[in-house]
Amino acid sequence: MYDMVTTMLHDIKKFCEPRATSPSCAELETLMLDWLAKAMNLPKDFLHEGVGPGCGVILGSCSEGTLMTLLSAKSNALKTLSLKYPDVSEYELASKLVAYTSEYSHSSVERACLLRFTQLHKIPVDKNVSMRGDNLQRAITEDRNAGKIPFYVGDILLTN
Ligand SMILES: Cc1ncc(COP(=O)(O)O)c(C=O)c1O
């Protein structure tokens, strides 16, 4: 039984850690994303060779990208909040988190929030279908006053 479980865990790990099984693909991904960041003239923080938290990954679909950004932001927020409020459980902190998106954003943002049981606040758009900073700021202030914790603004460039 022990051997079976160990083998299963080993296989899952191999599947979940593609870097461990295909380092050349990971290397190629790193190089290509640095080319892209340089072509877009992004600051050095966006390069793998930079000192900041930047760089990127290549994913299979837009929806996957949306979900990944939400997961990363949520995990980051919970890490920071747990240090700030060590006596509050992670579940309680997570229940206060709120994400924002334009009311015209692709449904992938709403789906990502549903999958991760995360509150989503949709921000109205102007006549050009743009989400405006003042509307976002108003929503953030309202939510903070209600004890919520803003942590993510997602997917406002591509709208359907
Ligand atoms: C922002 C955004 N998310 C998700 C999708 C859906 O694409 P996919 O099926 O690749 O997840 C689209 C499609 O245009 C999109 O623009």
The ligand as a MOL file (V3000), in Angstrom:
LIG
                    3D

  0  0  0     0  0            999 V3000
M  V30 BEGIN CTAB
M  V30 COUNTS 16 16 0 0 0
M  V30 BEGIN ATOM
M  V30 1 C -10.3680 37.9220 -21.4890 0
M  V30 2 C -10.8210 36.6220 -22.0620 0
M  V30 3 N -10.9420 35.5460 -21.2360 0
M  V30 4 C -11.3420 34.3540 -21.7300 0
M  V30 5 C -11.6450 34.2110 -23.0710 0
M  V30 6 C -12.0970 32.8630 -23.5220 0
M  V30 7 O -11.0730 32.2530 -24.1950 0
M  V30 8 P -10.5540 30.7960 -23.7970 0
M  V30 9 O -11.5830 29.8380 -24.3190 0
M  V30 10 O -9.2330 30.6860 -24.4880 0
M  V30 11 O -10.4150 30.7130 -22.3290 0
M  V30 12 C -11.5450 35.2900 -23.9460 0
M  V30 13 C -11.8860 35.1420 -25.3740 0
M  V30 14 O -11.8350 36.0650 -26.1500 0
M  V30 15 C -11.1190 36.5150 -23.4270 0
M  V30 16 O -10.9920 37.5950 -24.2380 0
M  V30 END ATOM
M  V30 BEGIN BOND
M  V30 1 1 1 2
M  V30 2 1 2 3
M  V30 3 2 2 15
M  V30 4 2 3 4
M  V30 5 1 4 5
M  V30 6 1 5 6
M  V30 7 2 5 12
M  V30 8 1 6 7
M  V30 9 1 7 8
M  V30 10 2 8 9
M  V30 11 1 8 10
M  V30 12 1 8 11
M  V30 13 1 12 13
M  V30 14 1 12 15
M  V30 15 2 13 14
M  V30 16 1 15 16
M  V30 END BOND
M  V30 END CTAB
M  END
